[in-house]
Structure formats: structure tokens, C-alpha cells
Amino acid sequence: MNTGAFVCSCGGSCDIDLETVREGVSGVDVVASSELLCQDGRDAMSKVIDGYDLDQLIVTTPEPSCQDRIRSLADDHGLHPDATQFVDHRETNAWVHGEAEATEKTARLINAKQAGLQHEAITRSVSKDAGNRVAVVGDADAATSLTEAADVTLIADGREFAEVEGLGDVTVERGRVVGVDGSFGEFELTLEARVTDDCIDCMACVHEGPDGMVTEYPVDIHPDAPEGEWPDCCPTDAIDLDGVTRTVEFDQILYPGGRDDARGGRLGYYTGPVDAGTIAAVESQLGGIEKPQFLDLEMDVCAAGASSQEGCTACVDACPHGAVDRPTIDSVEFDQTACQDCGACTSACPTGATMLREPSNERIAREVEALLEGDEADGGLLSRGTAPAIDTQVVAFVCSEYAAERLRAHGRRAARSDDDLDYPPILPVRVNCTDTVGEAHVMHALAAGADGVAIVGCGGSCLHSGPDPKRDLVDRLNRATQDLGLGKRVGFFAPEAGNPAAFVEAISGFVEFGLDETPVPAGDYEATGRIDADWGTERANPSFDSHGWTLESVRTILDHVDPDREVIRGLKDFGLMEVNDACTLTPTCTNLCPTDAIRRTGEGELQFNHERCVNCGLCEEGCPETAITMETGLNLGLLPENRDGESWQTVHEDEMMECVRCGKAFTSVASAEKIAEEVGEVVAGLAPESEHSVFEYCGDCRSHLLFDQGGRR
């Protein structure tokens, strides 16, 4: 693929040195520049496209109208609709940084865009059919606004609608909502009423019932209505003061007064105020939905559980949209149509069972590495011997929703006002949501030579995880970086709408006063996302899973630091196993472990591989003797490079019992004694002619023994 980069100064409104940017861009076939690319520069741009036979364009413009002109030009040349990519050299760059910093940052952004495009995912889609059945709970206006497009049912939820007009095309159901289950296309509402379907709307109970306790339309009775003789007025015995429940099915639900267990909201289930956007969203999903596929799944490496043990619950706990479910205790299911592309499950998953398709972890890694330049970056701005304009290299994972919008708004305000809204030139990497960012992303950025990592999110207005969603992650990783001897190097920032000064102050304090120069050099590290390259650890996990990618990055950091502690705290995807004397060497933990981090030897040893362990907890949960305790942390002393290449450590030993017939070691003495104690009386007499207990034979020999003696009987 031939790629061209095109740089513009927006008619001189952006203080960037076009020539220096051109010299700093690498990895593309041609770099061209113009004072006004989207206007006067288009003819020249067209000639460059033809001359270099370009099929991929990277263009510096954040302005939608300019982007449309560039896309139109690309279309005229027969390029793919997605072949044109844009870089913001203005709102979050030249308008808030000095000329030298903005110039250098622009070149780095182009390089990062080019690196990321090499790992862009092929577009795939998922779909789910649904009908037009919509339930609206207690809001007549919302119900009537949907009648032209949908089959609408108004759930009264105890309200009176006798005087409401316009409900002729709306089915009105009595009952109060007591439960909501299911997902898009197959929701179930559980309703409780005190009037059954035998009601004939004769109005007798309305007249005879307690004042204010009986609604006229639909007829229903308040739960607090007093008992007495008045229910006898019903000619059909339809009054049941104990309450009757029924379940009704719908494809979508509008429940303005409801609550959703999924903190970010679920597809097809709307709570809170109803506005035009809500109605439009419901109408757009009538009949079903087709959308991009956001996740790749490798469930064969999932650590959710086995043998009815719960195991890892990271993805279920993390998902803010109810798109992950556990139908059984040891299984996980994903509803890809309900997925909202936040990446929470992928950053939480230690094994790589869930992977975000776009941007993938590998794409993020390559963009980070391209943004960070060392002292002798090949073809980069610093290779010419000039002093770097960006002294402190801070990788900023920026949420592409509200946070990105606010940063652009800050830049526009800086351009039109005299306010001092300049801030240090942080190096942005686009993520769908800050939920995408996990410990692997942060540790990789630090291993690649970043002086610090800023996670820039939406704060209290986050569409997915609510206020300050990354506080725990930031606290954990600052604990880890301190233990590694790097000091605190991670921060979370939420730009506020209309208050750019607060963000400027916070990010400036972090970059200019909170960070020392990192001892880890930039420009030397290209992650593989695996830990089995150097130490022979055979793992089924895909590349760039959280555990493997994090460990690879930590090892890179360790080449340049002197850790303050041997056990690095704060890294959740690493477990430390302790086994007490209750262990009888049953095979339960070895059978349950999804990463083969536990094994038994024929010499009566239980061994643990810290390098492989993802801290899923299955062994601790499933141990029949409750002999296992797992703690969180990365113990550097247990890694093979610090143990003469040995990955396994013995965590428990016991004497092995050898079969009295064939001599094979088949179980531990403790395990045999425990079984004999528990079921010895039950099996007594099964082999009366044997000089030994049946528990002294291995499984094969025991079968032969019982068969032989049974035949003689």
C-alpha cells in the first residue's frame, strides 16, 4: 500500500514549521505540505496522488468541512472510502502548544497514525433480529410518539390514564413493574397487579373502593388498599388483594423511572428522561440491528471456570452494558449486539479471551511506540542532532467521546481568546473509552520510554462507567511503578466542559512538576505481546493479552531500574500461591488451572509457575481441602530469569504411595489416608483375600483385584 502524508497550516493559523514536519515524518512514500491544503492545495495534492499512485492518505485537518473536501478528492481518484485518515494538528496541538512543540508533535502524530494503520482490523458486523414491540412504562407522551412506527404498550405502573388523550393506538396494561430481565429483542417485564384478567371494566370497584386507591383506566388497585367487604362488589371476582404477577415480552423498553443494573445502560432498554434522541434510537432499532463487530473472542483460553467452579469474573464485573452473562457458574456468554465498544472487558481479561478489534492492543502498542522518540530515532525529528522540543514524553490515552470533544473545544477557546490555555504537548492515543485502558497499556507505554501516562476521560459524564472510572487503576499502577523504582507516573484527567483552565492546571502540574525523566530509554522497545519467546513458556493465550503483555513490559523496565521491592504490588493479573499442610495432592487444582500454572510430579511435589499464573482464583476456589491461598502481586524472585531459568517452584511436598501390586506411585499418602478415613467402612470386605487394603492399589490394579476376587466368589 502506497501512503502519502499531507500537512497543512490552515492558512497560517497554525504555528507549525511545515518543512520540519516533512523531515520528521517517516514510514510513508511521500510527504507534501501546503498553507491551505483543502483549498488551493488540492490541485497539487491530486498530482501527488497520481504521481505516487497513492491508495492511503494521512491528512492534517480536524475541520469536518475540510475533511469532506479531501474525501471528495480521494473519491475522485477511486480511493476506498476509508482510505483517508486525519490528524488533528490544530485544536489539540498548534493552538495549545508552542511552535516547536506543535511542529514535533504533528510529525509524531502522523508517524503514529501510519503505524496504527498497519494493524487496522478488517470490518466485520454482527446482527440480531427483533420485532416492533415496545413497552413504555408510565409515560403516555413517549408512548404516543412511537405509535406510527412501533407496536406500543403503555405499562400503567399504578398511574391513572383515564383523562389522557391520544391513546387509541396504544395498548394499555395494568400492573406495576417488579422485574426486568432479558436483552434486546427478548426483554421480559414482570408486572404485579391486584386485578386479574377477568376484569370487565364495569367500574364497580372504582365506585365502591377506597378513595384514591383504585384507578379507572386501566383498572387496578393500590398495594396499600385496605381489606374489607368492598372487593365483593366485583361481579367476576377479578380483585385479588394479595397480588397477581404475569410476564409480558417486548423487544425494547422505555422506563423513565427505572434503574438499570448495567451502569452504562443496555441496548434497547432506556431509563431516565425520554427526549427526541431516545425516541429516534428506539425507532432506528425496530425490526433488529446490524452493527460493527467490536470484539474477537478466544473462549478456549477463558479462565471463567471449570467443573462447576466460578473462576475469573473480570469481564462480567467490568462490562457496563450487560453484554456479558454467566448462564452457568462455569461459563461466560457475550451478546455482541449489546456490546457498546468501551473495551472494559478486554482490559480486564488477563488471558486474551476477549480482544477489542479496533483499536486492537497491537495497534495501540505500535502507535505508542511511534509517538515516543529516542535520542537517535531513525528518520525522526531528533535524528538530526537538534534538541527535542518535547522534553517530557507523556503518552495520553484519550477517550474518543466527551473527553476528545472537550479538548478540541479548549483549543478553539484558546485560539479565540486571550486566556493562557497552553499546556504541555502530551502525546495522544485514541481509545474508545478509558475503560479500554488497563495495566498492560500503561506498563507498555512506560516500557517504551514514556516519562508518564495520562488517562484522559469523561469523568462524571462517562457514557459507560460513571465518575472517575480509573481511580483504582491509577492507584494500583502508581503503587506498581513505585515498587519498580520509577515513582508515581500515572494520572487520570477529566476535562470539564467550559472550564479549560482546570484541565490546563492539572495536566501542567502532572507533566512539569510530577515527573522526573524516566531511566527507560525511548525508541528501543517493540513489544511482541508474549512471554514465551525467551523462556520457552508454551501458552495458548493470544498475543497482547493483559498478563503476557504486562510481564513483557515489566521485564523491559527492569533492565533499567533498581526495584524497591521484590514483590511488585498493584498488578492484578499475577498471583502468588501458598499451600498449607491440609493439601493431599489431589489433582483438582492442576485440572482446574486454565493456564497450566500448576502441576504435580511423580515425586510427591505440587509445583507452581508464577510466570504463567493469571490470578483467576480457580485453584483456591476449587481446592477440596481449602489448602490454597492466592495473593495478588508479581514476585520478581519467582521469574525464571532470577532462578537460573527454572520456571517451577515447589509449593507443597508429600510422600507418595506406591501400588503394592505394580509399584507405580499413584497418589499421596495423605490423600489415601483421607479417603480411607472417609469411605473405608463402606468398602471394607470388597477384597477379603487380599493382604492389603484396596486403598494401597492404584486404580488399574484395584480394578483387577476386585474383578479377580469377584470371579472367585
N, C-alpha and C positions, 0 to 999 in steps of 0.2 A: 504494500500500500504506500503510495506517494503522498506525503503530508507537507503542507505549506502552512507557515505561521505568518499572520498579518497583524501589524502593530499600528495603532492609530493614536494621535494625541488629542483627538476630539477638537480640532480647530485651535489647538494651543491652550485649551482649558485644563489640560493635564500636564503637570510639570514632570515629564519623563524625557530622558535622552534617548531618542529613537535609535540612534546609531549604537549606543551602548547596549540597548536591549537586543538589537540584532546580533551583536557579538556574543551576548550571553546565552542565547538560545542554542540548544544542541539537540541532536536526535531527529531533526526534521530535514526535508530535502531542500527547502528554501525558506528564507525569512525576508519579508518585504515590509515596508512601512510607509505611512502617509500621514499628512497633517489632518486630512478629513477623508478617511477611508470609505465611509458609506456614501459619500457624495462624489467629489472629484476623483477619488482614488479607485472607483470601481472599474473604469476602463483599463487602467494599468493592472488591477487585480485580475481582470479577465484574461489579459495577455499572459500573466504569470501562471494562471491555472492551465491554459493551453500549452504554454511553453514547457512546463514541467510535468504535464499530464497528471495533475493532482486529482486525487479522489478523496482526500481528507483535508479539511480546513480548520485551523485554530485561529480565532479572530478575537482581538481585544476590544470588546464593546459590551457594556451591560444594558444599553438602551434598547428596549423592545422594538421600536420602530427601525432602528439601525440594524438590529438582528434580522428583522423581516426583509430588509433590502439585501442583506448579504445572503440570506437563504434563497431569495428570488434569483440572485445571480448564480448561486450554486445550482439551482434547479435549471436555469437556462443552459448550464453546461452538462446537464444529465447526471449530476451527482445524486447519491442516495439522500433521502430527506433527513437522515440522521448524521450525514457526513460533515456537517458544520457544527463546531463546538466553540463556546465563547468563554472568555476570561474577563473578569472584572478588574480592569486596570485603573478604575476611577473612584467609585464611591467608597470602596474599602481599601483603596490603595493611594493613588496620587492626591486625592482630596483630603486625606487624613495623615499622610506621611510627607517627609521632605523629599526633594527631587532625587537625591542619590538613593535613598531607601526605596522610593517608589520605582525607580528605574530597575534596581536589582531585583525587587520583589516581582515585578512584571515578568522578567526573564525566567525567574524560578517558577512562577505560576504556569507559564507556557510549557516549561520542561515537565512539570508535574502533570499537566493535562495530557501531554503526549505520552508520558509513561503510563498513565492510567488507561488511556485508550487501547493500549496493547493488551489489556486484560478485561475489556468490556464484555459483558455477558451477552450471549445470543438471546434475543427476546423470545420469551415463551408466555403462554397465557393459561389461565385456569377459568373454569366457568361453573355455574350452578344454576339449574333451572328453578324457578319459583312461580307461584301464581300471583293473583292480584288481590288477595285477601289481606286487608289492612285493618288492624284494631286500633282505635283511638280511645284512650282512657280519659273520660271526664271532660273532654274539650270539644264542644259542639262545633265551634268555628273551624277548627282543624279538620273535623270530620267532613263537614260540608264542602270544604275547599278541595277535597280529594275525590268527590263523588263522580266527576266526569271521567276519571282515569281508572279508578280502583273500585273494588267491591268492599265497601266500608262498613264496619261495625263499630258503633259507639258503645263502649262499656260504661254504664252509668256510674259505677263506683260509688253508689249511695246518693248521687245527686238527683235533683228534680229537673226534668226537661219538658214539663207539660206546657210551658209558655214559650218554648224555643221554636222559632220558625225555620223552615228550610230543611227539615229532617226527612222529607218524603222519600228520598233515595238512600237513606241511611238505615241500616238495621240497628235497633237499639236493644242492648242486652242488659238485663238486671244483674246485680251482684257486685260485690266488692272484690278487688284483685287481692288474692292472698299468695300467689306464686307465679313466677315467670321462669320458664325453662325452655331449652332448645336453642336453635340458631336460625340464621336467615333461611327462609323457605320452609321452616318446620318448627316455629315457635308454639309453645303451649301456654295458655293463660289458665290458671286455676281461679275460679270465681266462687265466692260464698254468698248465698242469699238466704232469706227467710221466707221466701215464697217459691213454690215449686212450679214446674211447667204445666201443672193442672190449672193454673190461674186463668180465668176467662175475662179478666179486666172488668168485672161487674161493679167495681168501685165500693163494694160494701165495706171492706176493711178501711178504705180511705175515710169513709164517713164515721165508722164505729171505732176505729183505732185511736190510740193516744195522740193528742195534738203534737204535730211536728215529728212524729215517729214513722209515718207511712208516706212514701212518695206515690204520686199519681201516675207518672209516666217516666220510666217503667214502674210498675207496682212492685214495691219492695219495702221491707220493714227494717228499721234501725236495730242494730245488735243490742242496744240498751233498752229496747221496748219492754215494758213490764208485762208479766204474765197476768192472767185473769180469764174472764169468760169471753171477752171481746173477740178472740180468734174464732169462736163458734159461729160468727156471722158469715164465714166463708162457705158458700154452697158446695164447693168442690173439695173442701179440706186441703186447700193448697198452702195454708200457713203452717210453717214449721219453725218455731222459735228457737229450736236447737241448731238450726242452720243446715243447709244442704250445699254440697260442693259439686261442681262439674268442671270439666276441662274442655276448652274450645281451642281450635287450632287456627293459626294465622301465618302468613308469610312475612309480614312486617308489623311492628308495634310502635305506636306513638304514645308515650306515657309521661306527660309533662310533670306529674308529681311523683314519679317513680325514682327508684335508685337502681343502679347497675353495679353488680359485684365486680365487673370488669372496669377498672378505674379509668380507662381511656375510652370506654364505650364500645358497643358491639355493632357489627354490620346489621342493619335492619331493625335495630332497637334503639329508639330515641327517647331520652329523658331530658328534663329541663324545658325551658321556654321553646315554643314552636314558632319559627319565623319562616319567611319565604324560602330561605335556603333549606330548611328542614323538609318542607313540602316538595321542593324540587328534587331533593335527594331521594325521597320515597318514590316519587314518580319515575325517576331515572332507573330505579331498580325493579319496577314492576315487570313480571314475567321472567326475571332471572338476571344474572350479571355475568359479564366477561371482563376479566381484568388481567394485568400482568402477573406472572408467577414470581413472587418475591423470594421464595425460599427453595433451596435444594435440601433434600433430606437423605441422610445416610443412617437409617434407623438400626442397621445391624451393629453399629458401634454405640448405640444409645445405652446409657447407664441407668435407665429408669428402674430396672429391677429384673428379677427372675425368681421363679419358684415361689410366687406369691409374696415376695419381699418388695417393699416400696422403692428403695434405692433413691437415686437422684431425682429431685423435683424442680431443678433450676428453671427449666423452660416454662413449666406450669406456673410457678411462682412469679416469673418475670413478665409473662405476657399480659399487657394491659387491656387487651381487647377480647378476651375469652376465646381466642382462636386455638388454644391448646387444651386438651382434655385428657383425663385419665379414666377411660371406661372401666378398667380393672386396676387393681393395685400395682400390677407389674407391667403395665403397658401405657403407651402415650399415643394420642392421635392428634393430627393437625388438620384444621379446617383452613385450607389455603385461600378460600374465597373470603373468609373473615379476617385474614391477615391484613394489617394496615402498614406494613413495611417499616416498622420502627426499629427492628433489629434487636429488640430486648432479649428474645430467646437465643439468638446467635451469640451475643456477647456473654450470656450467662452459661451457655453449654460448654462443658470442659472438653468434650470428646470430638466435637465437629459433627455431631449427628444433625444439627441444624446449621445451615450456612446461608447467609444473605447473598442473593445472586448479584445485586447491583446497588452500591459498590461492594464487591467481594472483599474479603480480607486481604487477598493478594493484591488487588488493585489499590486498596488503601496503603498497603505496605510500599508499593512502588511509588506512589505519589509522595509519601512521606520522605522516602529516600531521595527522590528527585528534588524535593524542596530544600533539603539540607546540603550545604556545600562545605567541603573541607578546604584546607589551605591550598590544595593543588587539584581542584576539581577540573576534570578533563573537559576542556571547551567551555567551562563556566566563567562567570564574571571574575572569580578570584584567581584564575589561572594566569592572568596577565601581570601578576605581581602587584596589582593595586590593592589598597587597603579595603577590606569589606565594609560596605555601607551598613549592613545588618550585623551589628556586633553580637547581640544576644539572639540566638536562634530558638524561637518558641513555636512549636507546632500547635496550631489551634484547630481542634475538631469542632466544626461549626454546624449546628443544626440547620438544615436547609429550609425550615419552616419560619416561624416568627423571628428566631434569632437572626437569621440571614437578612430578613426584611428590615429589621431594626438597625442592623449595621449599615445597610445601604441608606436608610433614612438618616442616620447620623452623618454619613458622608455628604449627603445632599445639603443637610443643615450647615455643615462645616463650609461648604462651597458658597453658600449664600449669606452667611453671617460673619460677624467679626469675632465670634466666640472662639476661644482657643480649644479646639476639639481634636487636636493632633494626638495620636497615641502611637506607641512603638509598633514597628512593622511585623506583627505576628504573621505566621505562615499558615494560611487556612487550608484545611482538608474538608471537603463537603461530606457530611454524613446525613442520613435520612432523619435521624433524631439522635440526641445524645445517648439514648438507650442503646444505640449501636455500639457505643464505645465501652470496651471492657478492659480488664487488666492487661490483656495481650497487646492491645493497640497502644496503650500508654507505655508499657515497658519496651515495646519495639521502637517507638519514637525516641526514647531515651538511649536505647542501644545504637540507634542510627546517628546519634550525636546531638540531639536536641538539648538545649540548656534547660528547657522546661516544656510542660504540656498544659495548654489551656483548653478546657472543655467549655464551649460557648453554647449555651442552650436557652430555652424559652422561659425558664424559671416557673413562676406560678401559672403562666398561661400555656404550659406544655399541653399539647393535644393528646399526649399519651400517658405520662407518668406523674403529672402534678408538680407541685413546687419543689425546687431544689432536688431534682431526682438523682443527682450524682454525689450527694454529700457523703454517703457511705463509701462509694468507690474512691473518692478523693482522699478521705481519711485513711482508708486501708492502704492505698498506694503510697501516700506520704509516709506511712509507717514503714512500708517496704523499702522505699528509697532511703530513708534514714538508716534502716538496718544495713543497707548495702553500702553506706558511707557516702551517699550522694546528697544528703539533706533533703528538705522538702522541695519538690519540684513540680507539683501538680496543683492546679486550681480550677474551680468552677466559676463561670461568669455568666450572668443573665442580663443582657442589655435591656433597659427599660424603654418602653415607647415614650418619646417626648422628653427623655432625660438622658441625653448622651453623656453629659458631664460625669454622671455616676459611673458609667462603664469606663470612660477615659481614665478617671481617677483609679478605679480598681485594677484595670489591666496595666496601667503605667506603674502602679506600685508593685505589682507582681513581677513585671519584667525588669524594671530598673532598680528595684531595691530588694526584691525577694530572691534573686537568683545569682549565684556565682557561676563562673564559666565551668562547664562540665569537663571532667577529665576524660570523657569518652570522645574520641575524635569523630568528626563527621566525614562522610564520603567514603568510608571503608567497608560498610556493612550492607550486604544484600541478603535479606532473610530468605531461608528456604521453607520456613514454617514447620519444620520437622525436628525431631530429636534423635532419629535413628541413623542419621548419616555418619556420625563419628563413632558411635558407641555400640553399633550393631543391635540396637533395640528394635525388634520387629513389631510394628504396631499397625493395626488395621485402620487407625484413625486417618482421616484425610489431612492434607497439608493445611497449615494455618488454623488448626483447631486451637482453642484457647490455651490448653495445657502445653502442647508442644511448642507453639509459637512463643509463649511466655518464657518457657525454660530456655529456649534457644537465645532469646534476647537477654535474659539474666546472665547466661554464660558469656555472652559478648561483653556485657557491662563488667563482669568480674575480671576480665583481662586488664582492666584499667583502674580498679578501685581496691581499697583495702576494707572489707566489710567490718562493721562494728559488732556484728553478731554472727554466730554460725547458723542459727535458725532465723530465716527471713520471715517475719510476720507480715500479715496483710494480703498474702497471695492465696486466694480461696481454693484454687484448683490443685493444691498439693496437700497430701495427707501424711500424717505420721502415725504409725501403728504401734500400739503397745498391747501385749498379750500377757494375761496373768496366769497363775498356776491352775485355774479351772479348765484350761484348754486340754482337750483329749485328742487333739489332732484329727477330728472328724474332717471329711473333705468339704464341708459346707462352704466355708469361706473361699476355698480355691475354685469351687464350682460356680459361685455367685459372681466373683470378680470379673467385670466386663473388660478389663484391660490386661488380664493375666499378670497382675502385680503381686500375686500370692501363689506359692507353690509348696507342696510337701515333698520331702526327699525320702528315699528308702531307708535313711539312717535315723529317722525319728525327728527330723527338723522341719519346723514351719518357717519359711523364708519370705521376705518382703522386699519388693523392688520399689523403692521410693521414687525413682525416675519415672516409672510408669503410672503410679497411683494418681487418680484424678479426684480423690476425696469424695467419692459418691456416697459412701457410708453403707453400701450394701453388706459388706462383711460384718460390720458392727451390728447392723440391724438383724442379720440372719443368723448370727452365731448362736447355736442352741445352748451353749454354756455361758453366754454373756461374758465371754473372756476377752473380747476385743474392745479397745478404746481407741478412737481416732481423734487426733488433734490436727488443727489446720496450721500449715506452715511449710516452708521449703528449707530442709536441713541440708546445707551445703556439704556437710561431712558425710552424708549418705550417698552423694552422687558418685558415679564410677570413677570420674577423673580424680577424685580425692581418696579413692580406695584401691589404688593400683589396678583400675579398670574393672573392678568387681562391682556388679550392679546389685547383687543379692546380699541381704543381711539376715542372719538367723534371729528370729524374734521369740522362738519357743523351741524347747527340746524335750523329748520324752523317749523312754526305752521302747523299742519296737518289739512286738510279739511275733515270733516265728512259728509257722504252722508245724505242728508236731508230726505231720504226715509228709509234707513235701519240703519243708524247711524255708519256705518263702516268707519274708517279712510282709505282713498284710495289714496290721493295724497297731496302734499304740497300746501299751499295757494299760494305761489309764482308761482308754476307750473301751477295751474289752472288759475291764473290771466294772465299769459303769453299766454296760449293757447287761452283764451277768447279774449285777445287783438289781437292776430294774425288771428283767424278764426271766431271771434264772429259774424261779419256781414254775413258770409257765412251761418251759421247755425241758424241765427235769424228766428224765426217763426216756427221752427220744432216742438215745443211743446207749442202752443199758450194758451192752457188752464191751463198750469202749473203755479203755483205762483213763481216758482224758475227757474233760468237759467239751461239749460241742463248740464252746467259745475259743478253744485252743486250735481249731482248724480254720484254715482260710475258706473262703466262700466255695471254691471249687471242690476242695476236699471234703468239706462239710456235706455238700450235696451227695458226693459219692458214698460217704459214710452212712448217711441216712437211707440212701437207696439200698445199699448192700444189706444193712441190718433189717430194713423193712422187708426185703425179699426173703430173708431167713425166717422172719416171723410168719 
